[in-house]
Amino acid sequence: MKSYITIDEILNRKHFSQTEVIAGAKGLHRQLKWVHIVESIQISNLLNGHELILTTGLGFKDNPQNFVSFLKQLIERHTAGLCIEMGTHIHSIPDEVIELADHHHFPIILFHQEVPFVEITQDVHSLIINKQYQLLSDLENYSQQLNKMLLEIEDYEHILKFLQAYLEVQVIAVLSGNKADFFPEPNGDEKEALLLKIKNRDENIKSNIASQNV
């Protein structure tokens, strides 16, 4: 149940069949929320994060320092990755650019031939919108099933098992007397670690636990 796509997902699209990932391969799991076609090198104020940038390199051709500055802006603004059409304005990628991208796990993808940026933008945006629509449909289906169970089932365990199966996360119900039910059931050491994590979640700003009083 995710409304976003990742860089490695779009690499399977038809326009990316002849691409090459030359840097930041460890960042191919990055979320992609939109696509921008960019030729200016001063763009940090135009970015919100998680954009995939398409460029021919017009703004930094023959100037490695401008290229590095451009890349730093993309990294600082948490963009998803950079796609460069080679041959029009850019014929090689400076080593310092590759090293910087690798250091930050920032994907750089090369098109070695002319590609239709407009068609790529339309294709990826359609994919994102369809993914968001599917998420809404899944949530509506989930809500209907849950409401039906709330009316028909008296044993809360059935509802919690349904919640766990649908969301594919560890579910813990802490009942009166601090009794805890786990779905699925972990081993003893894992139980203690999870309970401790719940107890200290307010002190851990990176906690990935969501809770709701019932």
N, C-alpha and C positions, 0 to 999 in steps of 0.2 A: 504494500500500500504506500507507494511513493509517487509524488507528482512531478518529480524531476527525472532527467536522464543524465547519463554520465558520458564522458569523452569516449570511453571504449565502446559504448553503445552506438554512437554515431559513426564510428570507424567501419561499421558494417553496412552503412548506407551506400547507395550506388555511386554518389559523387566522391566518396572517399576510398574507392576500391584501389586506386593507384597512388595512394599517399604513403609517406614515409615519416615515422616518428623518430626525430633525430635527437631529442632531448626530453627530459622529464617523464620518462616512461613509467616511473613509479607513481606518477600523479594521474594516471588515466582513469582513476575512480572518481575524479573531481566532478562535482555537480555542475550541470550546465542548465541555465535557466533562460538564456536568450542568446541571440547572435547579433553582432555588430560588424559592419564593414567600415574599416578605419584606415585613413591614409595620413592624417595629421599625427604629429608626435606629441602634442600637448593635449592629452585626453583624460587625465585623471579625474577632472571634475565632471566628466560625462559618464562615469562608470559607477554602477551600484554593487557590483560583485557577481560572480558566476556567469559572466558573459563569455562567449567564445568569439574571439576576434579574428576576422578575415582581413588580410591585407596583401597588396602587391609590393609593399615596402617602399613606396614612392617617397614617404616622408623621411626615410633614413638611408636611402641608397648612397653608397660610396662614403658613408660616415659611420664607422663602427661605434663611436661614442654616442651618437644620437640613437643608434639601435639599442645600446645598453640602457640608455636613459628611458627609452620607450618601454623596454622589457621591465625595468624596475617599477615603472608606473603600473603596469599590468599586474605585477606580483603584489605590490602594496595595496592595490584595490581589489585583491582576491578574485581576479578573473579566472575563468576555467582553463583557458589555453589560448594558443596563438597558432593560426593557420596562415602560411605564407605561400603565395603563388610565385614560383621561381621562374626566372627567365625574362620577365617583363622589365623589372627594375633591379631585382636582386639575383645574383648568380652564385653566391656562396654565403655561408653563415659563419661569422667570426667565432673563433674558439671561445672568447670570453663570454659570448652570448650563450653558447652551449653549456659552458661551465656554470654560469649563473642559473640557467634554467634547471639543470640537473641538481644543483644544490638545493633549490626550492621545490623540487619535484613538480616543475611547471611544464606541461607538455607543449612542445613545438612540433607542428605537423607541416610537412612540405607537400605542396602540389607541384609536380615536375612538368606540368603542362597547363595551358590555360583552362580555367574552370569557370562555370557560370555562378558567380557569387550570389546573384539574386535567386537562382533556383535552389542553391544550398540553403539560403536563409529561409525560403518558403518551405522547403522540405523539413528542416529541423524545427521550425516554429510549428508546423502542422503536427509533428511528432509530439512536441511538448504539450500542445493544446489537447490532443487526443489522450495523452497520458493523464492530464488533469481531469478531463471529462470522465475517464475510466475510474479515477479515484473517487469522484463524486458519486458515480453509479455504485461502486463497491461500498461506499459509506452508507448510501441509502439502503442497499440490500442488507448490510450488517445491522443497521438500525431497526429495520423491519423484523429481522429474525430475532434480535434481542428483545424487542417489545413483545413479540409473540411468546418467547420463553418466559418473560416476567409474568405474563398472565396465566400460563399453563403449568409452570414448574414451581414446586414448593422447596425443593432442595437447592440451596445456593451453589453447591458444588458443580451442578450441571452448567450453570451460567458461567462460572469461573473457568471451567474446562473449555467452554465455547469461546470465551474471551481469549484464552491462551492459544487455542488452535487457530483462531482467525488472525490474531495479531502476531503470532509466532514470537512471543516474548515470555520471559519468566513472570508468572503471576503469583503473588503472595497475598493471602488474606490474613490480616492480623485481627483476631477476634478478642472478645472480652477475656480478661485473665491472661492476656498476652499469648494465647494459643495461636499458632500460625499454621495455615494450610498452604502447601506449595503445589503449583501446577506448572510444569511437571515436577515430580518428586526428586530432589537432588540427594546426594549422599550427606552424611552427617557433617563433615567439614565444610562443605559448600553451604549447607543450611546456616551454620554459625556465621560464616563470612557474609552471607546475604543479609542476615538479621542485623549484624554489626553495621553493614553498609547503610541499611535503612535507618538505623538509630542515629548515624552520624551524617546523614545526607545534607542537613542544613549547614554543616561546617565545611562540606566539600563542594566548592563552586563548580566543579567539573562532573558532579554526580549526574548519572544518566537514568535516575529513578524518577518516575512520576507516581504521585499518590493521590488518592481521593477518599475523603471520609464518606462513609455510608451510614 
